C-alpha cells in the first residue's frame, strides 16, 4: 500500500520489518524483489528472486520476473 502511495522508503522499512519476522516468506520476498525492480536496482531484485527460486524452484512468478529483469541488466 505504501509503495502504491509513492512512499518507497516507508514501504521498504515495513518490508524489512516483516522479513525479520519471517525471512523465508515467499510472497514477501517477491514483493521485495518488486520494490527493487521499481527502484531500478535490478541486481538486488535478482538476488531476492534467486533466493525464492533456491527454496521454491517451481515458483513461476519468480521465474517470470527474473526473465523480465534480465533485459535491464
N, CA, C and O atoms as CSV, one atom per row, in Angstrom:
chain,resi,resn,atom,element,x,y,z
A,1,UNK,N,N,0.815,-1.182,0.000
A,1,UNK,CA,C,0.000,0.000,0.000
A,1,UNK,C,C,0.867,1.258,0.000
A,1,UNK,O,O,0.604,2.212,-0.732
A,2,UNK,N,N,1.897,1.240,0.828
A,2,UNK,CA,C,2.780,2.411,0.904
A,2,UNK,C,C,3.470,2.661,-0.436
A,2,UNK,O,O,3.646,3.809,-0.845
A,3,UNK,N,N,3.859,1.586,-1.115
A,3,UNK,CA,C,4.518,1.739,-2.406
A,3,UNK,C,C,3.551,2.339,-3.426
A,3,UNK,O,O,3.934,3.206,-4.213
A,4,UNK,N,N,2.316,1.885,-3.413
A,4,UNK,CA,C,1.301,2.442,-4.318
A,4,UNK,C,C,1.060,3.917,-4.054
A,4,UNK,O,O,0.724,4.672,-4.966
A,5,UNK,N,N,1.233,4.322,-2.808
A,5,UNK,CA,C,1.065,5.723,-2.436
A,5,UNK,C,C,2.298,6.547,-2.777
A,5,UNK,O,O,2.306,7.767,-2.611
A,6,UNK,N,N,3.341,5.873,-3.255
A,6,UNK,CA,C,4.568,6.569,-3.624
A,6,UNK,C,C,5.555,6.725,-2.477
A,6,UNK,O,O,6.561,7.422,-2.614
A,7,UNK,N,N,5.279,6.091,-1.361
A,7,UNK,CA,C,6.160,6.193,-0.204
A,7,UNK,C,C,7.107,4.995,-0.192
A,7,UNK,O,O,6.906,4.036,0.553
A,8,UNK,N,N,8.129,5.067,-1.018
A,8,UNK,CA,C,9.061,3.960,-1.222
A,8,UNK,C,C,9.847,3.655,0.045
A,8,UNK,O,O,10.006,2.490,0.407
A,9,UNK,N,N,10.335,4.676,0.715
A,9,UNK,CA,C,11.151,4.460,1.918
A,9,UNK,C,C,10.361,3.746,3.013
A,9,UNK,O,O,10.871,2.829,3.657
A,10,UNK,N,N,9.121,4.169,3.217
A,10,UNK,CA,C,8.306,3.534,4.254
A,10,UNK,C,C,7.945,2.097,3.870
A,10,UNK,O,O,7.920,1.207,4.720
A,11,UNK,N,N,7.668,1.881,2.591
A,11,UNK,CA,C,7.380,0.523,2.119
A,11,UNK,C,C,8.578,-0.380,2.374
A,11,UNK,O,O,8.432,-1.503,2.856
A,12,UNK,N,N,9.754,0.118,2.049
A,12,UNK,CA,C,10.977,-0.663,2.249
A,12,UNK,C,C,11.175,-0.984,3.727
A,12,UNK,O,O,11.528,-2.111,4.075
A,13,UNK,N,N,10.955,-0.019,4.582
A,13,UNK,CA,C,11.099,-0.224,6.018
A,13,UNK,C,C,10.135,-1.306,6.515
A,13,UNK,O,O,10.528,-2.187,7.280
A,14,UNK,N,N,8.894,-1.239,6.086
A,14,UNK,CA,C,7.901,-2.229,6.510
A,14,UNK,C,C,8.228,-3.622,5.966
A,14,UNK,O,O,8.065,-4.617,6.671
A,15,UNK,N,N,8.685,-3.692,4.729
A,15,UNK,CA,C,9.068,-4.984,4.159
A,15,UNK,C,C,10.181,-5.637,4.974
A,15,UNK,O,O,10.146,-6.839,5.234
A,16,UNK,N,N,11.154,-4.847,5.369
A,16,UNK,CA,C,12.284,-5.430,6.091
A,16,UNK,C,C,11.946,-5.751,7.543
A,16,UNK,O,O,12.563,-6.633,8.140
A,17,UNK,N,N,10.985,-5.054,8.108
A,17,UNK,CA,C,10.498,-5.446,9.432
A,17,UNK,C,C,9.812,-6.809,9.330
A,17,UNK,O,O,10.014,-7.680,10.176
A,18,UNK,N,N,9.007,-6.980,8.296
A,18,UNK,CA,C,8.323,-8.263,8.086
A,18,UNK,C,C,9.333,-9.368,7.784
A,18,UNK,O,O,9.170,-10.499,8.244
A,19,UNK,N,N,10.361,-9.052,7.025
A,19,UNK,CA,C,11.389,-10.033,6.683
A,19,UNK,C,C,12.119,-10.527,7.933
A,19,UNK,O,O,12.516,-11.690,8.007
A,20,UNK,N,N,12.294,-9.644,8.908
A,20,UNK,CA,C,12.936,-10.037,10.160
A,20,UNK,C,C,12.086,-11.064,10.913
A,20,UNK,O,O,12.615,-11.917,11.625
A,21,UNK,N,N,10.774,-10.973,10.749
A,21,UNK,CA,C,9.869,-11.911,11.409
A,21,UNK,C,C,9.806,-13.254,10.694
A,21,UNK,O,O,9.693,-14.300,11.333
A,22,UNK,N,N,9.879,-13.221,9.368
A,22,UNK,CA,C,9.787,-14.461,8.586
A,22,UNK,C,C,10.648,-14.337,7.330
A,22,UNK,O,O,10.154,-13.925,6.280
A,23,UNK,N,N,11.931,-14.689,7.429
A,23,UNK,CA,C,12.872,-14.479,6.326
A,23,UNK,C,C,12.640,-15.362,5.102
A,23,UNK,O,O,13.270,-15.148,4.067
A,24,UNK,N,N,11.752,-16.347,5.200
A,24,UNK,CA,C,11.508,-17.239,4.067
A,24,UNK,C,C,10.110,-17.081,3.466
A,24,UNK,O,O,9.684,-17.919,2.671
A,25,UNK,N,N,9.398,-16.026,3.833
A,25,UNK,CA,C,8.032,-15.819,3.347
A,25,UNK,C,C,8.059,-15.469,1.854
A,25,UNK,O,O,8.488,-14.389,1.448
A,26,UNK,N,N,7.595,-16.407,1.079
A,26,UNK,CA,C,7.712,-16.347,-0.382
A,26,UNK,C,C,7.090,-15.080,-0.987
A,26,UNK,O,O,7.721,-14.410,-1.804
A,27,UNK,N,N,5.877,-14.759,-0.594
A,27,UNK,CA,C,5.199,-13.573,-1.145
A,27,UNK,C,C,5.928,-12.287,-0.769
A,27,UNK,O,O,6.019,-11.357,-1.571
A,28,UNK,N,N,6.435,-12.244,0.430
A,28,UNK,CA,C,7.187,-11.074,0.876
A,28,UNK,C,C,8.460,-10.907,0.057
A,28,UNK,O,O,8.806,-9.797,-0.347
A,29,UNK,N,N,9.150,-12.011,-0.183
A,29,UNK,CA,C,10.373,-11.940,-0.988
A,29,UNK,C,C,10.060,-11.459,-2.412
A,29,UNK,O,O,10.838,-10.710,-3.003
A,30,UNK,N,N,8.929,-11.890,-2.950
A,30,UNK,CA,C,8.508,-11.398,-4.269
A,30,UNK,C,C,8.245,-9.896,-4.230
A,30,UNK,O,O,8.622,-9.165,-5.146
A,31,UNK,N,N,7.597,-9.449,-3.166
A,31,UNK,CA,C,7.315,-8.018,-3.042
A,31,UNK,C,C,8.599,-7.206,-2.912
A,31,UNK,O,O,8.709,-6.120,-3.481
A,32,UNK,N,N,9.559,-7.722,-2.173
A,32,UNK,CA,C,10.834,-7.013,-2.032
A,32,UNK,C,C,11.557,-6.961,-3.374
A,32,UNK,O,O,12.132,-5.933,-3.731
A,33,UNK,N,N,11.531,-8.058,-4.113
A,33,UNK,CA,C,12.131,-8.064,-5.453
A,33,UNK,C,C,11.435,-7.027,-6.330
A,33,UNK,O,O,12.088,-6.308,-7.085
A,34,UNK,N,N,10.114,-6.954,-6.228
A,34,UNK,CA,C,9.361,-5.957,-6.985
A,34,UNK,C,C,9.717,-4.537,-6.586
A,34,UNK,O,O,9.791,-3.649,-7.436
A,35,UNK,N,N,9.937,-4.320,-5.307
A,35,UNK,CA,C,10.349,-3.000,-4.823
A,35,UNK,C,C,11.676,-2.599,-5.448
A,35,UNK,O,O,11.835,-1.475,-5.922
A,36,UNK,N,N,12.627,-3.528,-5.445
A,36,UNK,CA,C,13.931,-3.209,-6.041
A,36,UNK,C,C,13.828,-2.996,-7.549
A,36,UNK,O,O,14.521,-2.139,-8.097
A,37,UNK,N,N,12.989,-3.752,-8.214
A,37,UNK,CA,C,12.788,-3.538,-9.651
A,37,UNK,C,C,12.173,-2.158,-9.881
A,37,UNK,O,O,12.553,-1.458,-10.820
A,38,UNK,N,N,11.240,-1.774,-9.040
A,38,UNK,CA,C,10.614,-0.447,-9.122
A,38,UNK,C,C,11.663,0.648,-8.964
A,38,UNK,O,O,11.606,1.680,-9.633
A,39,UNK,N,N,12.627,0.408,-8.063
A,39,UNK,CA,C,13.703,1.368,-7.832
A,39,UNK,C,C,14.815,1.264,-8.883
A,39,UNK,O,O,15.807,1.991,-8.830
A,40,UNK,N,N,14.630,0.359,-9.823
A,40,UNK,CA,C,15.603,0.100,-10.890
A,40,UNK,C,C,16.934,-0.452,-10.350
A,40,UNK,O,O,17.988,-0.269,-10.960
A,41,UNK,N,N,16.863,-1.118,-9.218
A,41,UNK,CA,C,18.016,-1.807,-8.647
A,41,UNK,C,C,17.841,-3.290,-8.995
A,41,UNK,O,O,17.475,-4.112,-8.155
A,42,UNK,N,N,18.114,-3.594,-10.257
A,42,UNK,CA,C,17.836,-4.926,-10.784
A,42,UNK,C,C,18.750,-5.997,-10.199
A,42,UNK,O,O,18.380,-7.169,-10.131
A,43,UNK,N,N,19.929,-5.592,-9.783
A,43,UNK,CA,C,20.843,-6.553,-9.159
A,43,UNK,C,C,20.243,-7.076,-7.849
A,43,UNK,O,O,20.269,-8.280,-7.592
A,44,UNK,N,N,19.712,-6.186,-7.035
A,44,UNK,CA,C,19.089,-6.599,-5.786
A,44,UNK,C,C,17.811,-7.389,-6.046
A,44,UNK,O,O,17.537,-8.368,-5.352
A,45,UNK,N,N,17.037,-6.978,-7.025
A,45,UNK,CA,C,15.823,-7.721,-7.380
A,45,UNK,C,C,16.173,-9.149,-7.756
A,45,UNK,O,O,15.505,-10.095,-7.340
A,46,UNK,N,N,17.223,-9.293,-8.543
A,46,UNK,CA,C,17.674,-10.621,-8.958
A,46,UNK,C,C,18.095,-11.462,-7.749
A,46,UNK,O,O,17.822,-12.662,-7.699
A,47,UNK,N,N,18.748,-10.839,-6.791
A,47,UNK,CA,C,19.175,-11.544,-5.587
A,47,UNK,C,C,17.977,-12.148,-4.857
A,47,UNK,O,O,18.020,-13.307,-4.445
A,48,UNK,N,N,16.921,-11.373,-4.697
A,48,UNK,CA,C,15.735,-11.868,-3.993
A,48,UNK,C,C,14.986,-12.912,-4.822
A,48,UNK,O,O,14.454,-13.873,-4.267
A,49,UNK,N,N,14.939,-12.735,-6.123
A,49,UNK,CA,C,14.273,-13.728,-6.973
A,49,UNK,C,C,15.024,-15.057,-6.939
A,49,UNK,O,O,14.408,-16.122,-6.882
A,50,UNK,N,N,16.345,-14.992,-6.975
A,50,UNK,CA,C,17.136,-16.224,-6.878
A,50,UNK,C,C,16.976,-16.885,-5.518
A,50,UNK,O,O,16.992,-18.111,-5.407
A,51,UNK,N,N,16.824,-16.076,-4.497
A,51,UNK,CA,C,16.590,-16.614,-3.149
A,51,UNK,C,C,15.272,-17.403,-3.111
A,51,UNK,O,O,15.197,-18.472,-2.505
A,52,UNK,N,N,14.253,-16.869,-3.756
A,52,UNK,CA,C,12.970,-17.570,-3.833
A,52,UNK,C,C,13.139,-18.878,-4.593
A,52,UNK,O,O,12.684,-19.931,-4.144
A,53,UNK,N,N,13.795,-18.805,-5.741
A,53,UNK,CA,C,13.932,-19.988,-6.592
A,53,UNK,C,C,14.808,-21.065,-5.956
A,53,UNK,O,O,14.654,-22.248,-6.261
A,54,UNK,N,N,15.708,-20.673,-5.093
A,54,UNK,CA,C,16.529,-21.662,-4.391
A,54,UNK,C,C,15.653,-22.503,-3.460
A,54,UNK,O,O,15.849,-23.712,-3.334
A,55,UNK,N,N,14.694,-21.858,-2.818
A,55,UNK,CA,C,13.803,-22.551,-1.883
A,55,UNK,C,C,12.579,-23.148,-2.583
A,55,UNK,O,O,12.058,-24.183,-2.166
A,56,UNK,N,N,12.130,-22.485,-3.646
A,56,UNK,CA,C,10.914,-22.887,-4.350
A,56,UNK,C,C,11.193,-22.878,-5.859
A,56,UNK,O,O,10.768,-21.953,-6.552
A,57,UNK,N,N,11.889,-23.876,-6.371
A,57,UNK,CA,C,12.332,-23.869,-7.769
A,57,UNK,C,C,11.206,-23.834,-8.801
A,57,UNK,O,O,11.460,-23.533,-9.968
A,58,UNK,N,N,9.993,-24.129,-8.408
A,58,UNK,CA,C,8.877,-24.123,-9.354
A,58,UNK,C,C,8.033,-22.857,-9.286
A,58,UNK,O,O,6.949,-22.810,-9.868
A,59,UNK,N,N,8.505,-21.836,-8.592
A,59,UNK,CA,C,7.742,-20.599,-8.467
A,59,UNK,C,C,7.733,-19.864,-9.808
A,59,UNK,O,O,8.732,-19.266,-10.208
A,60,UNK,N,N,6.603,-19.916,-10.485
A,60,UNK,CA,C,6.517,-19.331,-11.828
A,60,UNK,C,C,6.607,-17.807,-11.804
A,60,UNK,O,O,7.150,-17.207,-12.732
A,61,UNK,N,N,6.083,-17.176,-10.754
A,61,UNK,CA,C,6.165,-15.716,-10.679
A,61,UNK,C,C,7.619,-15.263,-10.600
A,61,UNK,O,O,8.017,-14.316,-11.278
A,62,UNK,N,N,8.398,-15.933,-9.781
A,62,UNK,CA,C,9.810,-15.572,-9.642
A,62,UNK,C,C,10.554,-15.823,-10.946
A,62,UNK,O,O,11.395,-15.018,-11.345
A,63,UNK,N,N,10.253,-16.928,-11.609
A,63,UNK,CA,C,10.906,-17.225,-12.895
A,63,UNK,C,C,10.570,-16.161,-13.933
A,63,UNK,O,O,11.453,-15.694,-14.652
A,64,UNK,N,N,9.303,-15.777,-14.014
A,64,UNK,CA,C,8.885,-14.759,-14.986
A,64,UNK,C,C,9.522,-13.412,-14.681
A,64,UNK,O,O,9.995,-12.721,-15.584
A,65,UNK,N,N,9.532,-13.042,-13.402
A,65,UNK,CA,C,10.117,-11.761,-13.016
A,65,UNK,C,C,11.610,-11.736,-13.326
A,65,UNK,O,O,12.136,-10.715,-13.769
A,66,UNK,N,N,12.285,-12.843,-13.098
A,66,UNK,CA,C,13.712,-12.926,-13.390
A,66,UNK,C,C,13.969,-12.746,-14.886
A,66,UNK,O,O,14.912,-12.060,-15.280
A,67,UNK,N,N,13.141,-13.356,-15.704
A,67,UNK,CA,C,13.275,-13.187,-17.154
A,67,UNK,C,C,13.044,-11.728,-17.557
A,67,UNK,O,O,13.732,-11.206,-18.434
A,68,UNK,N,N,12.080,-11.081,-16.919
A,68,UNK,CA,C,11.766,-9.688,-17.254
A,68,UNK,C,C,12.902,-8.750,-16.881
A,68,UNK,O,O,13.226,-7.841,-17.645
A,69,UNK,N,N,13.510,-8.953,-15.722
A,69,UNK,CA,C,14.564,-8.015,-15.319
A,69,UNK,C,C,15.882,-8.270,-16.034
A,69,UNK,O,O,16.728,-7.378,-16.089
A,70,UNK,N,N,16.076,-9.451,-16.577
A,70,UNK,CA,C,17.335,-9.747,-17.290
A,70,UNK,C,C,17.570,-8.790,-18.449
A,70,UNK,O,O,18.714,-8.503,-18.799
A,71,UNK,N,N,16.504,-8.301,-19.037
A,71,UNK,CA,C,16.666,-7.377,-20.156
A,71,UNK,C,C,17.220,-6.015,-19.722
A,71,UNK,O,O,17.703,-5.246,-20.553
A,72,UNK,N,N,17.148,-5.721,-18.429
A,72,UNK,CA,C,17.633,-4.454,-17.927
A,72,UNK,C,C,19.023,-4.543,-17.313
A,72,UNK,O,O,19.579,-3.541,-16.863
A,73,UNK,N,N,19.576,-5.746,-17.299
A,73,UNK,CA,C,20.883,-5.928,-16.672
A,73,UNK,C,C,21.985,-5.995,-17.706
A,73,UNK,O,O,23.155,-6.146,-17.353
